[in-house]
């Protein structure tokens, strides 16, 4: 029987070791925080207090060991990008706008290129970093229920509440009791909406997408089934193996390949104006298939959520059912496979793409499939 090895960000969790080993831990000491919300001091001090608070929580101690490691890593990384986002305003206020969103990206890069981490574990940690403030700010959202349900499709709300509680306890501030009350309310709403520690369930994938894409829809509404194309949208870094996977599983389906269109028209991947022409030609071909109700594959990197959302919105206009297939291999293998391709992506360009990578999530399409080699 194959031995199951538990992942950990580091076996040595002493702060001295972490500071000496990881540049992104060492630089936390350089980042100031608002004395109103963080009278304890800089990000270095706060992060240590959060970790201490986390491991002391009974709910944390009851978790399986692997979930403890995931949550501990998320707590270590939750403010990793305050380093690049913290600003002091003219009135002396210290703020870090966007640090959670940028922290998700940095967490993904660290755990993909620096610390070997299985994809599903890495993405749990990245999403905990991304949403760590949601339990506190949920009720300031225009639609708290939709914000909660959407988040539950990306992150474990129970782990998220534990992280938020440790974040609130691991600081010195006047409003700590209010922060903890907000987290309690987050938990109560998650239980009420059937998404506490689990994704909100929908009757059908069409019902899920109807709810997520319309302002006036309720989560229990089930729309009448529609008959449109089935579209497979590929996603993955260059060299991950998308072409091979398509040939193996969808060899009888029409394939819209941006790379093929570029080569047919003699357009370089770095030609921005030319790429616009390529995408328009590909979209026109897609519309032809969609009008006929014909199934097809859209094969391109599609590594950013914005790019995928634009395409999925087009496909769903024609009542298509969209499956996103995300392909990933370890960073070392990716670079090796890239070097073996006929059309090699330069190393600096590949690094840029890794830094932009946003792994697809369930809120984006009817179905998400992960094909990975850990």
Buried (B, 14 or more C-beta within 10 A) or exposed (E): EEEEEEBBBBEEBEEEEBBEEBEBBEBBEEBBBBBEBBEBBBBBBBBBBBBEBBBEBEEBEEBEEBBBBBBBBBBBBBBBBBBBBBEEEEEEEBBBEEBBEBBBBBBBBBBBBEBEBEBEBBBBBBBBBBBBBBBBBBEEEEEBBBBBBBBBBBBBBBBBBBBBBBBBBBBBBEBEEEBBEBBEBBBEBBEEBBBBBEBBEBEEBBBBBBBBEEEEBEBEEEBEEEEBBBBBBBBBBBBBBBBEBBEEEBEEBEBBBBBBBBBEEEBEBEBEEBBEBBBEBBBEBBBEBBEEEBBBBBBBBBBBBEBBBEBBEBBBEBBBBBBBBBBBBBBEBBBEBBEEEEEEBEEEBBBEBBEBBBBBBBBBBBBBEBBBEE
